[in-house]
Amino acid sequence: MVSPVLTAPGSSSDPVTFQDAQESATDAADWVRESWSDWLGVGLRIVLIVVVALFLRQMVRRTITRLIARMNRTGENAATTALGGLLVNAERRRQRSEAIGSVLRSVASFLILGTAALMVLSTFKINLAPLLASAGVAGVAIGFGARNLVTDFLSGVFMILEDQYGVGDTIDAGVASGEVIEVGLRVTKLRGDNGEIWYIRNGEVKRIGNLSQGWATAGVDVTVKADEDLDAVKATLASVAEEMSKEEPWSERLWGPVEVLGLDSVLLDSMVVRVAARTMPGQAVAVERELRWRIKRAFDREGISIVGGMPVSAPAAAGTDTESGVAAPSAYASTTSPQSLNASPLPPSPPLQK
């Protein structure tokens, strides 16, 4: 029996028989039968990689969240103690913990998902060597070009981890000083004394002086005459300190008694008495101004003179000629005097006539 012949319309190729079609279908079926196990293995491997990556990412993020919650509970327990209540700000600790947790979760997700993506590409028999080499070269180039950005970012991370300062603190960062209004991983914003806003890159900060942590010291130097009675001066300062410590709001701002530390220096015509007190953070300047105000009023009542600055001339006695020491006016002050006329320059001579 002769098998029928199939010819494609408008085709000049050789005719295709049913036997050739049957052989092609058989070859395709054999290829599918031989390759389906490989396809199934690749698919299962990809699914397993994705599932493990998502599970590991979720576990790591949950672990980081638990650690942050434990840090917050530790901060709350420390804030209940007498000293911890002064040094620990629960809200700032919570914000710092949340910032640290956000950074750690982002880094963990990037590492886990990036590794999973490379493993998926490797299952398709893709050569990752050129890709990794290109990524390495690009990373080196970006590192050299953005080294300041990387430095700022790392410095910001360590500042947050170490809790060097927070929003609301008054700091001296070397390049600028003021109240912190925003803390970022790259830039810190400060509000200066005159209302200006300073944008400070975290990588440029070499030293930080935090004036809002713990306590502050208010110190006042009182300069009096060398012949003043030291016992009277000390008694007056002690009464001022006792009176101030009992009045509001200074009784809350003072965290210790106002102490007369003694003589700071002794000169021929003056001596300096040092007065100091421990205050709440950020209130040292206000306490110093109030102390100076009260000390001046108390010294005026007790007749104790405060010296310093330029000496003031004594007023002239009655019946004294106040113009006796004034020199007579110069003859050159008048433009019509003979001395002024003789001292004036000669006029230029007229030009000669030819």
C-alpha positions in Angstrom: 0.0 0.0 0.0 1.4 3.4 -0.9 1.1 6.1 1.7 -0.5 9.3 0.7 1.7 12.3 0.0 1.1 15.7 1.6 2.3 18.8 -0.2 2.2 22.3 1.3 0.4 24.8 -0.9 2.7 27.0 -3.0 5.8 25.2 -1.7 8.6 24.0 -3.9 10.1 21.7 -1.2 10.0 18.0 -1.2 6.6 16.5 -0.3 6.1 15.3 3.3 4.6 11.9 3.8 2.6 10.7 6.8 5.5 8.5 7.7 7.8 11.5 8.1 5.2 13.3 10.2 4.9 10.2 12.4 8.6 10.0 12.9 8.8 13.8 13.8 6.0 13.4 16.4 7.7 10.3 17.8 11.0 12.2 18.2 9.3 15.2 19.8 7.5 12.9 22.3 10.7 11.1 23.1 12.5 14.5 23.7 9.7 15.6 26.0 9.7 12.3 27.8 13.5 12.6 28.3 13.5 16.3 29.3 10.4 16.6 31.5 12.3 15.3 34.4 15.0 18.0 34.0 12.3 20.7 33.7 10.6 19.4 36.7 13.8 19.3 38.6 14.7 22.9 37.7 11.2 24.1 38.6 11.2 22.4 41.9 14.7 23.7 42.6 13.6 27.3 41.9 10.4 26.9 44.0 12.5 25.5 46.8 15.0 28.4 46.6 12.2 31.0 46.7 10.4 29.3 49.5 13.5 28.9 51.7 14.6 32.5 50.9 11.2 34.0 51.9 11.0 31.8 55.0 14.5 32.8 56.1 13.8 36.4 55.4 10.6 36.3 57.5 12.4 34.5 60.4 15.3 37.0 60.4 13.0 40.0 60.3 10.9 38.5 63.2 14.1 37.9 65.2 15.2 41.5 64.6 11.8 42.8 65.7 12.0 40.7 68.9 15.4 42.0 69.7 14.2 45.6 69.2 11.2 45.0 71.5 13.6 43.5 74.1 15.8 46.6 73.9 12.7 48.8 74.4 11.7 46.8 77.5 15.2 47.1 78.9 15.1 50.9 78.4 11.7 51.1 80.1 13.0 49.1 83.1 16.1 51.4 83.3 13.9 54.5 83.2 12.0 53.4 86.3 15.2 53.7 88.5 16.3 56.9 90.1 19.4 57.5 88.1 18.0 55.9 84.9 15.1 58.3 84.9 17.6 61.2 84.5 19.8 59.6 81.9 17.3 57.5 79.8 14.7 59.0 77.5 12.3 56.3 76.7 10.8 57.9 73.6 14.2 58.6 72.1 15.4 55.1 72.9 12.3 53.8 71.1 13.0 55.9 68.0 16.6 54.8 68.0 15.6 51.2 68.3 13.1 51.5 65.5 15.7 53.1 63.2 18.3 50.4 64.0 15.7 47.7 63.3 14.7 49.3 60.0 18.3 49.3 58.9 19.0 45.8 60.0 15.8 44.5 58.3 16.7 46.2 55.0 20.2 44.8 55.0 19.0 41.3 55.8 16.4 41.4 53.1 18.9 42.6 50.5 21.4 39.9 51.4 18.9 37.0 51.5 17.0 38.0 48.3 20.2 38.8 46.4 21.7 35.4 47.2 18.4 33.7 46.2 18.4 35.5 42.9 21.9 34.4 42.1 21.0 30.8 43.0 18.0 30.9 40.6 20.1 32.2 37.8 22.6 29.4 38.4 19.9 26.8 38.0 19.4 27.9 34.4 23.0 27.1 33.6 23.8 30.8 33.3 27.5 31.7 33.8 27.6 34.1 36.7 31.3 34.8 36.5 31.0 37.8 34.0 28.1 39.1 36.0 29.9 39.0 39.3 33.1 40.4 37.8 31.1 43.3 36.3 29.3 43.9 39.6 32.7 43.9 41.4 34.2 46.5 39.0 31.0 48.6 39.2 31.1 48.4 43.0 34.7 49.5 43.2 34.0 52.4 40.8 31.0 53.5 42.9 32.9 53.1 46.1 35.7 55.4 44.9 33.2 57.9 43.4 30.8 57.9 46.4 33.3 57.3 49.3 32.0 60.4 51.1 28.5 59.1 50.9 29.5 55.7 52.2 31.4 57.4 55.1 28.4 59.6 56.0 26.2 56.5 56.0 28.4 54.4 58.2 29.0 57.3 60.6 25.2 57.8 60.8 24.7 54.1 61.6 27.2 54.1 64.4 25.9 57.4 65.8 22.4 55.8 66.1 23.8 52.6 67.5 25.8 54.3 70.2 23.1 56.8 70.9 25.5 59.7 70.8 22.6 62.3 70.5 19.0 62.5 69.6 16.2 64.9 68.6 15.9 67.7 71.2 19.5 67.4 72.4 21.8 70.4 72.4 25.2 69.4 71.0 28.4 70.9 69.9 29.5 69.1 66.7 32.7 71.2 66.1 31.6 72.7 62.8 28.3 73.9 64.3 26.3 73.8 67.5 22.7 74.0 68.4 19.6 71.9 69.1 19.1 68.7 67.1 15.9 68.8 65.1 16.5 65.7 62.8 18.9 62.8 62.8 19.4 60.9 59.5 21.8 58.3 58.3 23.6 60.9 56.1 22.8 64.3 57.5 22.1 65.8 60.9 20.0 69.0 61.2 20.7 71.5 63.9 18.9 74.7 65.0 21.4 77.4 65.9 21.1 80.0 68.6 20.0 82.6 66.0 17.4 80.4 64.4 19.5 79.2 61.5 19.4 75.5 60.4 22.7 73.7 60.0 23.0 70.7 57.7 26.0 68.6 58.9 27.2 65.5 57.1 27.8 62.8 59.6 31.1 61.9 58.1 32.5 65.4 58.8 31.8 65.2 62.6 35.0 64.4 64.4 33.8 65.1 67.9 30.4 65.6 69.6 29.7 67.4 72.9 26.2 66.5 74.1 25.0 69.2 76.5 21.6 67.4 77.2 22.7 64.1 78.7 23.0 63.6 82.5 23.4 67.0 84.2 25.0 70.4 83.6 27.1 72.7 85.9 26.3 76.4 86.3 29.3 78.4 87.5 29.5 82.1 88.4 32.8 84.0 89.1 32.2 86.9 91.5 35.0 89.5 91.6 35.2 91.7 94.7 37.8 94.1 96.1 40.9 92.6 97.8 40.0 94.3 101.1 36.5 92.9 101.4 35.6 90.7 104.3 35.6 87.1 103.0 33.2 85.9 105.8 30.7 88.6 104.8 31.0 87.7 101.2 30.5 84.0 101.9 27.6 84.6 104.1 25.9 86.8 101.5 26.4 84.2 98.8 25.1 81.4 101.1 21.9 83.3 101.8 21.4 84.0 98.1 21.9 80.3 97.3 19.4 79.2 100.1 16.8 81.7 99.0 17.1 80.7 95.3 16.9 76.9 96.0 13.5 77.4 97.8 11.8 79.4 95.0 10.0 78.1 91.9 11.0 77.2 89.2 14.6 77.2 90.4 14.0 74.5 93.0 13.3 72.1 90.1 16.1 73.2 87.8 18.7 72.9 90.6 19.7 69.3 91.1 22.1 70.1 93.9 22.9 72.9 96.4 24.5 76.1 95.2 28.0 75.8 96.7 30.6 78.5 97.4 33.7 76.7 96.2 36.1 79.4 97.5 38.7 81.7 96.1 39.5 81.0 92.5 42.2 83.7 92.3 43.7 86.5 94.3 45.2 89.7 92.8 46.6 92.9 94.2 43.4 94.8 93.9 40.7 92.1 93.5 39.8 88.5 94.3 37.5 86.0 92.5 35.1 83.8 94.4 33.7 80.8 92.5 30.0 79.7 92.9 28.7 76.6 91.2 25.6 74.4 91.2 24.5 71.2 89.4 21.5 71.8 87.2 19.2 69.9 84.8 20.5 69.7 81.2 20.1 72.9 79.1 19.4 75.1 82.1 22.9 76.1 83.1 22.8 79.5 81.3 19.5 80.4 82.9 20.7 79.5 86.4 23.9 81.5 85.9 22.0 84.6 84.9 19.6 84.3 87.8 22.5 83.8 90.2 24.3 86.9 88.9 21.1 88.9 89.3 20.5 87.9 92.8 24.2 88.2 93.9 24.4 91.8 92.5 21.2 92.8 94.4 22.4 91.1 97.6 25.8 92.8 97.4 24.2 96.2 96.9 22.2 95.7 100.1 25.3 94.6 102.0 27.5 97.3 100.6 29.9 94.9 98.9 31.5 96.3 95.7 31.9 94.2 92.6 34.9 95.2 90.7 36.0 94.6 87.1 36.1 96.4 83.8 37.2 100.0 83.2 37.6 102.2 86.4 35.0 105.0 86.7 36.2 108.5 87.4 35.0 110.1 90.7 32.6 113.1 90.4 34.1 116.6 90.8 33.7 118.3 94.2 31.5 121.4 94.6 33.3 124.7 93.8 36.0 123.0 91.6 36.7 124.5 88.2 36.0 121.6 85.9 37.7 123.4 83.0 40.9 124.1 84.7 42.5 121.1 83.2 41.4 121.9 79.7 44.0 123.2 77.4 43.5 126.6 75.6 42.4 126.4 72.0 45.1 126.5 69.4 45.6 129.6 67.2 45.6 127.4 64.2 41.9 126.5 64.9 40.8 129.8 63.3 41.3 130.2 59.6 41.6 134.0 59.9 44.4 134.0 62.5 47.8 135.2 61.4 49.3 131.8 62.3 46.9 130.1 60.0 47.4 132.6 57.2 51.2 132.2 57.5 50.9 128.4 57.4 48.7 128.3 54.4 50.3 127.3 51.1 51.4 130.0 48.6 49.1 130.4 45.5 50.4 129.3 42.2 52.2 132.0 40.1 50.5 133.1 36.9 51.9 131.8 33.6 54.5 134.0 31.8 53.3 136.1 28.8 55.2 135.6 25.6 
